[in-house]
Amino acid sequence: MTGYAVAVGSNVFLWIVVVLGAIVSAVLLAGHGASFIAGYNTASEAERKKYDEKKLCRVTGTGTSVITLLIAVSALFSQALPSWYPYLFSGIILAVCVAIVVLSNTICKK
């Protein structure tokens, strides 16, 4: 019975993360919420002028959406995921982070 309570508690936490991720993704995909982007929100005004803020928000929002979907899949199928899923999960998150960095420094620059 105790193990069940832990599993349910962690699943609730995952769904909270999914909801928060979906909200942040929606804001970023709308082209707003640049203050959510680490590094950009602390950059000087001269540094910020080098970037197209809407493109940067959309690139970051797309990456956040992919990661949020992965977490949602983990929450939905937590009991039925194969043993190799954590490796796939980690690999996709790494690839998304690399893609965000590369795209932010290429297509998002003015």
trRosetta pair geometry for C-beta under 8 A, 3 or more apart (Angstrom, degrees):
i j d omega theta_ij theta_ji phi_ij phi_ji
1 4 5.7 -51 -155 29 36 114
1 5 6.9 37 151 -19 65 102
2 5 5.8 -53 -155 32 37 111
2 6 6.7 35 150 -18 67 103
3 6 5.7 -54 -151 35 36 111
3 7 6.3 35 152 -19 67 106
4 7 5.7 -56 -149 37 33 111
4 8 6.3 29 155 -16 67 107
5 8 5.9 -55 -144 39 30 108
5 9 6.1 32 155 -21 64 109
6 9 5.7 -56 -146 38 29 113
6 10 6.3 23 158 -15 65 107
7 10 6.1 -57 -146 39 28 105
7 11 6.3 29 154 -21 63 109
7 78 7.4 156 -167 122 97 137
7 79 7.9 48 -170 -76 137 97
8 11 5.6 -55 -147 36 32 114
8 12 6.5 36 153 -22 65 102
9 12 5.8 -51 -151 31 32 112
9 13 6.7 34 149 -19 63 104
10 13 5.4 -48 -152 34 39 117
10 14 6.6 44 149 -22 66 100
10 78 8.0 152 103 -154 106 155
11 14 5.5 -47 -150 32 36 114
11 15 6.6 34 152 -16 65 103
11 75 5.9 116 -153 -151 75 83
11 78 6.0 -121 -97 3 102 160
12 15 5.8 -55 -151 37 33 109
12 16 6.5 38 149 -22 65 103
13 16 5.6 -52 -151 32 33 114
13 17 6.5 33 151 -17 64 104
14 17 5.6 -55 -152 37 34 113
14 18 6.4 37 149 -22 66 104
14 71 6.1 -168 -165 173 90 94
14 74 6.2 -130 -152 100 141 101
14 75 3.8 177 122 -89 130 108
14 78 7.4 171 16 -72 166 131
15 18 5.3 -46 -144 34 37 116
15 19 6.4 39 155 -19 66 101
15 75 5.5 133 -64 -163 71 154
16 19 5.9 -53 -149 35 31 109
16 20 6.4 26 154 -13 64 108
17 20 5.9 -57 -145 42 30 108
17 21 6.0 32 155 -20 65 110
17 68 8.0 -165 136 -127 79 75
17 71 5.6 -96 109 167 117 151
18 21 5.7 -56 -143 40 27 112
18 22 6.2 30 156 -22 63 106
18 68 5.9 111 -141 -168 61 87
18 71 5.4 -164 -81 106 83 110
18 72 4.7 98 -128 -81 132 83
18 75 6.1 -79 -36 5 138 152
19 22 5.7 -53 -147 34 29 112
19 23 6.6 29 153 -19 63 104
20 23 5.8 -54 -150 34 32 111
20 24 6.4 27 155 -13 66 107
21 24 5.9 -56 -144 41 31 107
21 25 6.0 34 156 -21 66 109
21 64 6.1 -167 -165 171 86 93
21 65 7.9 145 153 -102 98 33
21 67 6.7 -126 -154 97 139 91
21 68 3.4 174 130 -102 129 110
21 71 6.5 116 10 46 161 141
22 25 5.6 -53 -142 38 29 114
22 26 6.3 31 157 -22 63 105
22 65 7.9 65 -115 -118 55 71
22 68 5.6 148 -63 178 62 151
23 26 5.9 -54 -149 33 28 110
23 27 6.6 26 154 -16 63 106
24 27 5.8 -55 -150 37 32 111
24 28 6.2 25 155 -14 66 110
24 33 7.0 163 -156 175 65 156
24 36 5.9 162 -153 -159 106 158
24 61 7.8 -161 133 -118 68 76
24 64 5.8 -101 108 170 105 152
25 28 5.9 -61 -145 42 29 107
25 29 5.9 26 159 -18 67 111
25 61 5.2 113 -158 -163 58 78
25 64 4.4 -163 -89 105 86 109
25 65 4.3 114 -153 -73 140 76
25 68 5.7 -90 -33 -1 142 149
26 29 5.9 -54 -139 39 27 109
26 30 6.4 30 157 -22 61 107
26 61 7.7 154 -35 -154 6 121
27 30 5.9 -60 -156 33 28 112
27 32 5.4 -81 -179 83 78 95
27 33 3.9 83 136 -40 113 145
27 36 7.1 104 96 -10 127 148
27 61 7.5 -156 78 -106 52 119
28 31 7.8 70 175 -55 35 14
28 32 7.3 -115 -96 69 26 51
28 33 5.0 -86 -75 74 62 128
28 36 6.5 -96 -72 66 107 137
28 37 7.8 112 -119 -59 119 98
28 57 4.7 -159 -162 -178 69 80
28 58 6.9 164 148 -87 80 26
28 60 5.2 -103 -168 92 142 94
28 61 2.9 -179 106 -76 105 100
28 64 6.1 90 42 31 150 140
29 57 7.5 -157 -64 137 14 90
29 58 6.0 67 -132 -124 48 67
29 61 3.8 -171 -56 145 64 147
29 62 7.0 104 -96 -58 96 61
29 65 6.9 46 -58 -48 128 129
30 33 7.7 83 58 2 95 108
30 57 7.7 -56 71 138 49 132
30 61 7.8 160 12 -107 51 164
31 53 7.6 85 -177 117 81 83
31 54 4.0 -4 -146 -137 111 89
31 57 5.0 117 -142 78 34 139
31 58 6.3 -7 -85 -52 69 94
32 57 6.5 118 35 -160 14 159
33 36 4.6 1 164 5 100 119
33 37 7.7 112 127 -23 76 85
33 57 6.1 119 64 -139 80 118
33 61 7.9 99 68 -76 127 109
34 37 5.6 -44 -165 19 55 116
34 40 5.7 -97 178 124 93 133
34 41 6.8 158 132 -77 73 79
34 53 5.2 -45 -79 -160 145 106
34 56 6.7 54 -120 93 102 118
34 57 5.6 -81 -77 -74 75 106
35 41 4.7 80 -146 -111 52 123
36 41 7.4 134 20 -48 12 133
36 60 7.6 162 96 131 102 141
37 40 4.0 18 98 33 115 125
37 41 6.1 151 68 -27 64 91
37 56 6.5 7 -95 147 174 111
37 57 7.2 -117 -40 -96 131 61
37 60 5.3 -101 -100 -88 111 171
38 41 7.0 -48 -114 26 25 104
38 42 7.8 0 -168 7 53 109
39 42 6.4 -67 -140 44 20 97
39 43 6.4 38 154 -47 60 101
40 43 5.5 -38 -147 5 33 121
40 48 6.8 92 -166 -110 79 89
40 51 7.1 -78 -124 60 114 161
40 56 6.5 131 -99 153 155 147
43 47 3.9 -117 178 92 112 127
43 48 5.1 144 98 -57 118 80
44 47 4.7 95 54 7 77 103
44 48 7.0 -140 96 -7 40 88
45 48 5.6 -53 -145 35 33 114
45 49 6.6 39 154 -28 64 102
46 49 5.9 -50 -154 25 31 114
46 50 7.7 39 147 -27 57 97
47 50 6.0 -47 -169 15 41 115
47 51 8.0 17 147 -4 63 104
48 51 6.3 -71 -164 39 44 102
48 53 7.4 21 -178 -76 96 105
49 110 7.5 -55 152 20 59 144
50 109 5.9 -26 154 -143 87 87
50 110 6.1 -149 -174 29 37 98
51 55 7.7 -139 175 66 82 100
51 56 5.2 33 166 -49 125 138
51 104 7.7 -9 -130 -174 128 79
51 108 5.3 6 -152 143 95 96
51 109 6.0 -58 -101 -104 60 48
51 110 6.6 -167 -113 -18 7 88
52 55 4.1 44 96 20 114 115
52 56 6.3 162 84 -18 59 87
52 108 5.6 -137 49 -164 86 59
52 109 7.4 89 0 153 85 3
52 110 5.6 128 -50 -72 83 80
53 56 5.6 -58 -145 38 30 114
53 57 6.2 32 157 -20 66 105
54 57 5.7 -53 -148 35 30 111
54 58 6.4 26 155 -17 64 107
55 58 5.7 -58 -147 39 32 109
55 59 6.2 32 156 -19 67 105
55 107 6.4 -131 171 126 137 89
55 108 4.5 -174 108 -116 111 74
56 59 5.9 -52 -145 35 29 109
56 60 6.3 23 157 -11 63 110
56 104 6.0 62 -130 -132 87 88
56 108 4.4 91 -76 -159 76 137
57 60 5.9 -61 -147 43 27 107
57 61 5.9 30 155 -22 65 113
58 61 5.4 -53 -138 39 30 114
58 62 6.3 35 158 -23 64 102
59 62 5.9 -52 -151 31 28 111
59 63 6.7 24 152 -12 61 106
59 100 6.1 137 145 -136 99 69
59 103 4.8 -169 -148 114 138 126
59 104 5.8 -178 101 -73 147 72
59 107 7.3 147 -74 76 137 110
59 108 5.9 -86 3 -63 146 126
60 63 5.8 -57 -152 39 33 110
60 64 6.2 33 151 -19 67 108
60 100 6.0 72 -103 -148 59 120
60 104 7.3 50 -59 -83 89 116
61 64 5.5 -53 -142 39 32 112
61 65 6.2 39 154 -25 64 103
62 65 5.6 -51 -150 31 31 115
62 66 6.7 31 152 -19 63 101
63 66 5.8 -51 -151 32 34 110
63 67 6.5 28 154 -13 66 106
63 96 4.7 136 -148 174 92 102
63 97 7.2 109 -169 -82 136 38
63 99 6.6 175 -94 83 113 103
63 100 4.3 -12 -55 -71 163 119
64 67 5.8 -56 -148 41 33 109
64 68 6.1 36 152 -22 66 108
65 68 5.6 -54 -144 37 30 113
65 69 6.4 33 155 -21 64 103
66 69 5.8 -53 -151 34 30 112
66 70 6.7 32 150 -19 63 103
66 92 7.2 -136 154 160 114 111
66 96 5.2 -167 86 -110 135 139
67 70 5.6 -51 -152 33 35 114
67 71 6.6 33 151 -16 65 103
67 93 5.9 70 -113 -115 101 88
67 96 6.0 -170 -56 98 93 163
68 71 5.7 -54 -150 37 34 110
68 72 6.3 37 150 -22 66 105
69 72 5.4 -51 -146 35 34 114
69 73 6.5 37 153 -20 65 100
70 73 5.7 -50 -150 33 32 111
70 74 6.5 35 149 -19 63 105
70 89 5.7 134 178 -135 125 84
70 92 6.1 171 -90 92 145 136
70 93 6.9 -131 72 -64 166 91
71 74 5.4 -52 -151 36 36 116
71 75 6.4 35 151 -19 66 104
72 75 5.6 -53 -147 37 33 110
72 76 6.2 32 155 -19 67 107
73 76 5.8 -54 -141 38 30 110
73 77 6.1 -19 175 25 66 109
74 77 7.1 -78 -132 58 17 76
74 78 6.1 52 163 -87 60 78
74 81 6.9 3 -127 -65 61 152
74 85 7.6 150 -102 149 85 130
74 89 6.9 51 -71 -108 122 142
75 78 6.1 -10 -144 -45 24 110
77 80 4.8 -76 -171 61 91 96
77 81 5.3 114 119 -60 100 81
78 81 6.5 -30 -140 -7 23 113
81 85 4.2 -57 174 10 113 163
82 85 5.3 131 62 -32 69 95
83 86 7.9 -40 174 16 44 97
84 87 5.3 -51 -171 37 68 116
84 88 6.2 68 135 -20 84 102
85 88 5.5 -57 -146 40 39 112
85 89 5.9 45 154 -25 71 106
86 89 5.3 -50 -141 37 32 118
86 90 6.2 32 159 -18 65 105
87 90 5.9 -53 -146 38 28 109
87 91 6.2 28 155 -19 63 110
88 91 5.7 -57 -145 39 29 112
88 92 6.2 26 159 -17 65 107
89 92 6.2 -59 -148 36 24 106
89 93 6.4 21 156 -15 62 109
90 93 5.8 -57 -147 38 29 110
90 94 6.3 30 155 -19 65 107
91 94 5.7 -54 -148 36 29 112
91 95 6.3 28 155 -17 65 107
92 95 5.6 -54 -145 39 33 111
92 96 6.2 35 154 -21 66 105
93 96 5.7 -52 -145 36 31 112
93 97 6.4 31 155 -19 64 105
94 97 5.9 -56 -149 36 29 110
94 98 6.4 27 154 -16 64 106
95 98 5.8 -55 -147 38 31 110
95 99 6.2 33 153 -21 65 108
96 99 5.6 -55 -146 37 30 113
96 100 6.4 34 154 -22 65 103
97 100 5.7 -50 -148 32 31 112
97 101 6.6 29 154 -16 63 105
98 101 5.9 -57 -151 37 32 109
98 102 6.2 26 155 -15 67 109
99 102 5.9 -57 -142 41 30 107
99 103 5.9 21 163 -12 67 113
100 103 6.2 -60 -138 44 24 104
100 104 5.9 28 160 -24 62 112
101 104 5.8 -56 -143 35 24 113
101 105 6.5 5 163 -3 60 112
102 105 6.3 -74 -152 46 25 98
102 106 6.1 1 160 -4 67 118
103 106 5.9 -69 -134 47 30 98
103 107 5.4 -26 -164 33 76 107
103 108 6.4 78 140 -18 70 104
104 108 4.9 -27 -146 32 43 143
105 108 7.2 0 -37 49 15 100
105 109 6.6 22 -169 -36 37 117
106 109 6.7 -82 -174 14 10 105
